[in-house]
Structures are given as structure tokens and as C-alpha cells.
């Protein structure tokens, strides 16, 4: 590429710029955070809990997906995590709020799980995602927005919380706070990455 410049004698003199050639670049390291793995959807039509196990140790985010999920009672939902020692039901710091028609209704705090406010009890039909994210050192923070599409009193529940495990997360359980309400509709699955 030539650029005309004014020399000391006032005449135009060509100026040439040369860019260095770049050889084929190489990259090193390992890919991380690029794989999203889907679990196998489980029909949430019976039983009091649904477990997803064998989550790999490299996982940094787990998304629990609800599609038309309902239970037989009015207990709030509970999402619990665990490690090789099993599911843990203590030491959570979590809260959830119900929103109806732009107003905040019920708010609840939870210490035995990440909680999810059940806006309409047995008539609730939940769809949405509950996201667990690694904060480092086996600490997992959560957030979610779940819609209730029961057709009579539409609402959403939002939630968040934190929990530190003693080991590496490898399992997630979806149940209810009272542990006795049964699932009676929909399906639940996870994505992990």
C-alpha cells in the first residue's frame, strides 16, 4: 500500500507500509463451558420426589426445567442438592415470593432447601426454569422465575438462595417442603453445563 506524503523539498514522495504475515495460529488449553447436556425428562405424575443423579464433577450450572408440573397439595416446592454423601436437607438460605397481577402476595424463607412458593396450591401448574450456579468451593447459588398457568389465577413465583456442600455436587432432588404431596402432572428435566 502506498501513501503519498510531502517531503522536505515539498515534493510528493511515496511511503510504503508493510504488515507482517501471520502464520497459521495455534490455540492451546481445553474447552470448557461449551457443552450443554440434557438429562432424560421424567414424568412428574407420581411419587413424592424426583432425583437426577450422576451429574459430572466439571459441571458449573444446572438448570431444572418444569413443564406443566403439578402436585396434589399446597406445600411449597423444594429443590435440594447433594454430593457423594447424599441429598442435603439443612443449611440453605433461600427465599421465594409469589406475584399475582403485579402485586406481591406471599413470601417465604427456607433453610431445608431452595424453596419455590406454590401460588395456588394443588391447582398450580408450573412451567419455567430453576437455575443452580457454582459460586466456587462447592457453594451453589440459585435463581428462578416459574409461571403458574392454571387458568384461573395466573401467577409467577421467583426464588433465590445459596447452599454450600461438603463435597462436589452430583445430584439434585425436586420434592415438596412437607415431603408428602405427590406429583400428579407434567414433566421435569435438567440441563447441565
Secondary structure, DSSP 4 states (H G I P E B T S, - for coil): -EEEEE-TTS-EEEEE--PPP-PPP---S---S---EE---EE-SSSS-EEE----TT--EEEEEEEEEEESSSPPEEEEEEETTEE--S--EEEEEEEETTEEEEEEEESSSEEE--TTGGG--EEEEEEEEEEETTEEEEEEEEEE--SSS-EEEEEEEEEE-SS---EEEEEESSS---EEEEEEEEEE-
